[in-house]
Amino acid sequence: MSRFGKPDLKKRPEDRDRIRTRGYTLPNLFIFITPLNINNLLGLLLYKVSLKTSFTLSLLTN
């Protein structure tokens, strides 16, 4: 019988969804990449905010 045979899925049908998720198949890669994506998004957000504030300050000082 294969690793994910029909009898196994009949016993525990929730495994059918868990097998297909990326976090279950590559947990280490998922854990490693997710914080990097969050850091990049936060960095871009802060960069845009700093550009806006510096632009408004330059307008106010002139």
N, CA, C and O atoms as a GROMACS GRO file, in nm:
protein
  248
    1MET      N    1   0.086  -0.118   0.000
    1MET     CA    2   0.000   0.000   0.000
    1MET      C    3   0.090   0.124   0.000
    1MET      O    4   0.194   0.126   0.066
    2SER      N    5   0.050   0.225  -0.073
    2SER     CA    6   0.131   0.346  -0.083
    2SER      C    7   0.123   0.426   0.047
    2SER      O    8   0.047   0.395   0.139
    3ARG      N    9   0.205   0.529   0.052
    3ARG     CA   10   0.213   0.608   0.175
    3ARG      C   11   0.081   0.678   0.206
    3ARG      O   12   0.038   0.682   0.321
    4PHE      N   13   0.018   0.734   0.103
    4PHE     CA   14  -0.110   0.802   0.122
    4PHE      C   15  -0.219   0.725   0.048
    4PHE      O   16  -0.287   0.780  -0.039
    5GLY      N   17  -0.235   0.602   0.083
    5GLY     CA   18  -0.336   0.519   0.018
    5GLY      C   19  -0.476   0.557   0.060
    5GLY      O   20  -0.496   0.636   0.153
    6LYS      N   21  -0.573   0.500  -0.009
    6LYS     CA   22  -0.713   0.533   0.020
    6LYS      C   23  -0.754   0.497   0.163
    6LYS      O   24  -0.825   0.576   0.225
    7PRO      N   25  -0.714   0.383   0.216
    7PRO     CA   26  -0.755   0.354   0.355
    7PRO      C   27  -0.706   0.459   0.455
    7PRO      O   28  -0.776   0.492   0.551
    8ASP      N   29  -0.585   0.513   0.432
    8ASP     CA   30  -0.534   0.616   0.523
    8ASP      C   31  -0.619   0.742   0.515
    8ASP      O   32  -0.648   0.804   0.617
    9LEU      N   33  -0.659   0.779   0.394
    9LEU     CA   34  -0.738   0.901   0.378
    9LEU      C   35  -0.880   0.880   0.428
    9LEU      O   36  -0.946   0.976   0.470
   10LYS      N   37  -0.928   0.758   0.425
   10LYS     CA   38  -1.062   0.732   0.480
   10LYS      C   39  -1.060   0.741   0.632
   10LYS      O   40  -1.156   0.786   0.694
   11LYS      N   41  -0.949   0.698   0.691
   11LYS     CA   42  -0.940   0.707   0.837
   11LYS      C   43  -0.930   0.852   0.882
   11LYS      O   44  -0.996   0.893   0.978
   12ARG      N   45  -0.848   0.930   0.812
   12ARG     CA   46  -0.826   1.070   0.851
   12ARG      C   47  -0.841   1.158   0.728
   12ARG      O   48  -0.742   1.187   0.662
   13PRO      N   49  -0.962   1.203   0.696
   13PRO     CA   50  -0.981   1.283   0.575
   13PRO      C   51  -0.918   1.421   0.582
   13PRO      O   52  -0.899   1.485   0.479
   14GLU      N   53  -0.884   1.470   0.703
   14GLU     CA   54  -0.822   1.602   0.711
   14GLU      C   55  -0.682   1.602   0.652
   14GLU      O   56  -0.629   1.707   0.615
   15ASP      N   57  -0.620   1.482   0.642
   15ASP     CA   58  -0.487   1.473   0.582
   15ASP      C   59  -0.490   1.506   0.434
   15ASP      O   60  -0.389   1.550   0.378
   16ARG      N   61  -0.603   1.487   0.370
   16ARG     CA   62  -0.612   1.512   0.227
   16ARG      C   63  -0.582   1.658   0.196
   16ARG      O   64  -0.515   1.688   0.098
   17ASP      N   65  -0.632   1.749   0.280
   17ASP     CA   66  -0.605   1.891   0.259
   17ASP      C   67  -0.464   1.929   0.305
   17ASP      O   68  -0.398   2.013   0.244
   18ARG      N   69  -0.421   1.867   0.412
   18ARG     CA   70  -0.291   1.904   0.469
   18ARG      C   71  -0.176   1.863   0.378
   18ARG      O   72  -0.072   1.929   0.376
   19ILE      N   73  -0.194   1.754   0.304
   19ILE     CA   74  -0.088   1.705   0.216
   19ILE      C   75  -0.062   1.806   0.105
   19ILE      O   76   0.052   1.821   0.060
   20ARG      N   77  -0.165   1.875   0.060
   20ARG     CA   78  -0.152   1.964  -0.055
   20ARG      C   79  -0.101   2.103  -0.020
   20ARG      O   80  -0.066   2.179  -0.110
   21THR      N   81  -0.097   2.136   0.106
   21THR     CA   82  -0.056   2.272   0.142
   21THR      C   83   0.095   2.286   0.136
   21THR      O   84   0.168   2.191   0.161
   22ARG      N   85   0.141   2.405   0.102
   22ARG     CA   86   0.284   2.430   0.087
   22ARG      C   87   0.353   2.427   0.223
   22ARG      O   88   0.467   2.381   0.233
   23GLY      N   89   0.287   2.475   0.325
   23GLY     CA   90   0.347   2.477   0.457
   23GLY      C   91   0.371   2.339   0.513
   23GLY      O   92   0.460   2.319   0.596
   24TYR      N   93   0.292   2.242   0.468
   24TYR     CA   94   0.311   2.106   0.517
   24TYR      C   95   0.420   2.034   0.439
   24TYR      O   96   0.496   1.956   0.497
   25THR      N   97   0.428   2.058   0.308
   25THR     CA   98   0.526   1.986   0.227
   25THR      C   99   0.666   2.044   0.245
   25THR      O  100   0.764   1.969   0.247
   26LEU      N  101   0.677   2.176   0.258
   26LEU     CA  102   0.808   2.238   0.276
   26LEU      C  103   0.805   2.328   0.400
   26LEU      O  104   0.811   2.451   0.386
   27PRO      N  105   0.795   2.272   0.520
   27PRO     CA  106   0.778   2.357   0.638
   27PRO      C  107   0.898   2.447   0.666
   27PRO      O  108   0.882   2.562   0.705
   28ASN      N  109   1.020   2.393   0.648
   28ASN     CA  110   1.138   2.473   0.680
   28ASN      C  111   1.152   2.591   0.584
   28ASN      O  112   1.185   2.702   0.626
   29LEU      N  113   1.127   2.567   0.457
   29LEU     CA  114   1.136   2.674   0.358
   29LEU      C  115   1.028   2.778   0.382
   29LEU      O  116   1.054   2.898   0.368
   30PHE      N  117   0.910   2.734   0.418
   30PHE     CA  118   0.799   2.826   0.443
   30PHE      C  119   0.828   2.913   0.565
   30PHE      O  120   0.802   3.033   0.564
   31ILE      N  121   0.883   2.853   0.669
   31ILE     CA  122   0.916   2.927   0.792
   31ILE      C  123   1.027   3.027   0.764
   31ILE      O  124   1.030   3.135   0.824
   32PHE      N  125   1.120   2.992   0.674
   32PHE     CA  126   1.234   3.079   0.645
   32PHE      C  127   1.194   3.196   0.555
   32PHE      O  128   1.240   3.308   0.575
   33ILE      N  129   1.108   3.172   0.457
   33ILE     CA  130   1.075   3.274   0.357
   33ILE      C  131   0.972   3.374   0.410
   33ILE      O  132   0.979   3.492   0.376
   34THR      N  133   0.878   3.330   0.491
   34THR     CA  134   0.770   3.419   0.536
   34THR      C  135   0.822   3.541   0.613
   34THR      O  136   0.777   3.652   0.583
   35PRO      N  137   0.914   3.529   0.710
   35PRO     CA  138   0.965   3.650   0.776
   35PRO      C  139   1.039   3.742   0.680
   35PRO      O  140   1.034   3.864   0.696
   36LEU      N  141   1.107   3.685   0.580
   36LEU     CA  142   1.177   3.769   0.483
   36LEU      C  143   1.078   3.853   0.404
   36LEU      O  144   1.102   3.971   0.380
   37ASN      N  145   0.967   3.793   0.363
   37ASN     CA  146   0.866   3.867   0.288
   37ASN      C  147   0.805   3.977   0.375
   37ASN      O  148   0.782   4.088   0.328
   38ILE      N  149   0.779   3.947   0.501
   38ILE     CA  150   0.721   4.047   0.592
   38ILE      C  151   0.819   4.162   0.612
   38ILE      O  152   0.778   4.278   0.614
   39ASN      N  153   0.949   4.130   0.627
   39ASN     CA  154   1.048   4.235   0.645
   39ASN      C  155   1.059   4.323   0.522
   39ASN      O  156   1.072   4.445   0.533
   40ASN      N  157   1.053   4.263   0.403
   40ASN     CA  158   1.060   4.342   0.280
   40ASN      C  159   0.940   4.434   0.267
   40ASN      O  160   0.955   4.550   0.229
   41LEU      N  161   0.822   4.385   0.300
   41LEU     CA  162   0.703   4.468   0.290
   41LEU      C  163   0.708   4.583   0.390
   41LEU      O  164   0.671   4.696   0.357
   42LEU      N  165   0.754   4.555   0.511
   42LEU     CA  166   0.765   4.662   0.611
   42LEU      C  167   0.869   4.765   0.570
   42LEU      O  168   0.850   4.885   0.590
   43GLY      N  169   0.979   4.718   0.511
   43GLY     CA  170   1.083   4.810   0.465
   43GLY      C  171   1.031   4.901   0.356
   43GLY      O  172   1.060   5.021   0.356
   44LEU      N  173   0.955   4.846   0.262
   44LEU     CA  174   0.899   4.929   0.154
   44LEU      C  175   0.799   5.030   0.210
   44LEU      O  176   0.795   5.144   0.166
   45LEU      N  177   0.720   4.986   0.306
   45LEU     CA  178   0.621   5.076   0.366
   45LEU      C  179   0.690   5.192   0.437
   45LEU      O  180   0.650   5.308   0.422
   46LEU      N  181   0.792   5.162   0.516
   46LEU     CA  182   0.863   5.267   0.588
   46LEU      C  183   0.937   5.359   0.492
   46LEU      O  184   0.948   5.479   0.518
   47TYR      N  185   0.988   5.304   0.382
   47TYR     CA  186   1.058   5.385   0.283
   47TYR      C  187   0.962   5.485   0.219
   47TYR      O  188   0.997   5.602   0.200
   48LYS      N  189   0.841   5.439   0.186
   48LYS     CA  190   0.743   5.530   0.127
   48LYS      C  191   0.701   5.638   0.226
   48LYS      O  192   0.686   5.754   0.189
   49VAL      N  193   0.683   5.599   0.351
   49VAL     CA  194   0.644   5.697   0.453
   49VAL      C  195   0.754   5.800   0.472
   49VAL      O  196   0.725   5.919   0.485
   50SER      N  197   0.879   5.756   0.473
   50SER     CA  198   0.989   5.851   0.492
   50SER      C  199   1.001   5.944   0.371
   50SER      O  200   1.035   6.061   0.388
   51LEU      N  201   0.975   5.894   0.250
   51LEU     CA  202   0.978   5.980   0.133
   51LEU      C  203   0.869   6.087   0.141
   51LEU      O  204   0.893   6.203   0.108
   52LYS      N  205   0.751   6.048   0.184
   52LYS     CA  206   0.641   6.144   0.194
   52LYS      C  207   0.671   6.251   0.299
   52LYS      O  208   0.648   6.369   0.276
   53THR      N  209   0.723   6.209   0.412
   53THR     CA  210   0.751   6.306   0.518
   53THR      C  211   0.864   6.400   0.478
   53THR      O  212   0.858   6.519   0.506
   54SER      N  213   0.966   6.346   0.412
   54SER     CA  214   1.076   6.434   0.370
   54SER      C  215   1.029   6.531   0.263
   54SER      O  216   1.074   6.645   0.259
   55PHE      N  217   0.940   6.487   0.176
   55PHE     CA  218   0.888   6.575   0.072
   55PHE      C  219   0.804   6.688   0.133
   55PHE      O  220   0.818   6.804   0.094
   56THR      N  221   0.719   6.653   0.228
   56THR     CA  222   0.635   6.757   0.291
   56THR      C  223   0.720   6.852   0.374
   56THR      O  224   0.692   6.972   0.378
   57LEU      N  225   0.823   6.801   0.440
   57LEU     CA  226   0.912   6.889   0.517
   57LEU      C  227   0.988   6.983   0.425
   57LEU      O  228   1.008   7.100   0.459
   58SER      N  229   1.030   6.934   0.310
   58SER     CA  230   1.103   7.022   0.217
   58SER      C  231   1.010   7.130   0.162
   58SER      O  232   1.054   7.242   0.136
   59LEU      N  233   0.883   7.097   0.143
   59LEU     CA  234   0.788   7.198   0.096
   59LEU      C  235   0.763   7.304   0.204
   59LEU      O  236   0.751   7.423   0.175
   60LEU      N  237   0.756   7.258   0.328
   60LEU     CA  238   0.728   7.351   0.438
   60LEU      C  239   0.846   7.444   0.466
   60LEU      O  240   0.826   7.560   0.502
   61THR      N  241   0.967   7.393   0.450
   61THR     CA  242   1.084   7.475   0.483
   61THR      C  243   1.114   7.576   0.374
   61THR      O  244   1.176   7.679   0.402
   62ASN      N  245   1.073   7.550   0.251
   62ASN     CA  246   1.100   7.647   0.142
   62ASN      C  247   1.005   7.755   0.146
   62ASN      O  248   1.011   7.845   0.062
   0.00000   0.00000   0.00000
